[in-house]
Amino acid sequence: MASPHGVTAEAASIDAEPTSVFLRACRGLPVERTPVWLLRQAGRYQPEYRALREKHSMLDLVRTPELAAQVTLQPIESFDLDAAIVFSDILPPLIGMGFDLDFVKGDGPRIGNSITSTRDVDLLGTPPAEETMAPTLEAIRIVRRELEPRDVPVIGFAGAPFTLASYAIEGGTSKDFMRTKAFMLSEPAAWTRLLGKLVTVQADYLLAQARAGAQALQVFDSWAGRALGREDYLRYVAPANRELYSKISAAGVPVINFSLGVGTYLEQAAGCGGDVVGIDWQLPLDEAWKRVGFDRPVQGNLDPAALLAPWRELRFRIDDVLERAGGRPGHVFNVGHGLVPQTPPDNVRRLVQHVRERTSR
Ligand code: CP3
């Protein structure tokens, strides 16, 4: 059944040619200018966000659809970006599986009951996203309605199995991932069951986001590349990633595979799936693009630290990324990791304007 504004019908058909520059670039189609959006484009560098955070906790923002939609739209209103990413985090879906999640000021995410035994893995639930992530799905519907007239697409997202497993086992962000790796190497069968449950929950969540109106999906694998060498990645992570990408290809919307720090095995990480490959800031874009194949669209890859530099230097770095993209179809301009809270909003504004001016054809 089609929804009143045709969301269901559109999400289901990948054949109709999109008009927005972002969705066109995700399919390698020619564009009038290079689309630009930014990882962590909503957040603490924006005074409007900080003002809301004085009144509400991070999880309250995520769990109140109207507030999550408002935060999602803040950077679109301020900077006229070419895509919106729904405001949430990769970790809230863990709550429905049985984890106690909190965002502690100055300390990042904390999971009180992290996994310490194989039994903990077997006790984890895999409830449907429609039940556990309903506020985010509703936020997507609100944002989609709001942005449809401006032809600005909404991106849904989730964390990849390894990255989520690392939080579930470490209880927070880790420097060396030793607990995670010790568990993976000591309890390979339970590790496989854990990643299997994470794939079930994240695939269901991503598909639900597409049904709610998300026009692209991004999978964040922030820590596998930092934690694992190539052989361990192939053995312990790639099968779960392949299963996740294969399941969500049924969504009928472009999928962005963003795997951070996988320079030593970019081909293998990109080979797990996804239509668009997110390139992190450590690799020169042209070299990375060549490695994944110029026929595959890419997203990236300005170093977010460049936004802390004077405009002269920032402009030089933006131009370098654009030159390496070489005007080929299928480039989505982005940072190669999330914007940091110290980012001056004016630099975001100038960046967006500059990419637009430099690439208008
Ligand atoms: O604008 C957007 O990009 C959408 C929102 C978004 C957030 N987190 C909001 C957030 C997205 C896509 C994420 C993804 C995310 N979260 C990742 C993958 C991408 C990456 O950066 O590698 C990871 C690893 C996390 C886990 C996470 N969440 C950490 C480590 C932290 C603490 C560090 C930090 O930056 O604060 C968070 C908290 C978080 N997620 C905040 C925001 C806006 C800050 C919350 C606050 O207001 O205090």
Boltz pocket constraint, residues with backbone or C-beta under 6 A from the ligand:
constraints:
  - pocket:
      binder: B
      contacts: [[A, 38], [A, 39], [A, 40], [A, 41], [A, 42], [A, 43], [A, 44], [A, 53], [A, 58], [A, 85], [A, 86], [A, 87], [A, 88], [A, 89], [A, 90], [A, 91], [A, 103], [A, 107], [A, 108], [A, 109], [A, 157], [A, 173], [A, 220], [A, 222], [A, 260], [A, 337], [A, 338]]
      max_distance: 6.0
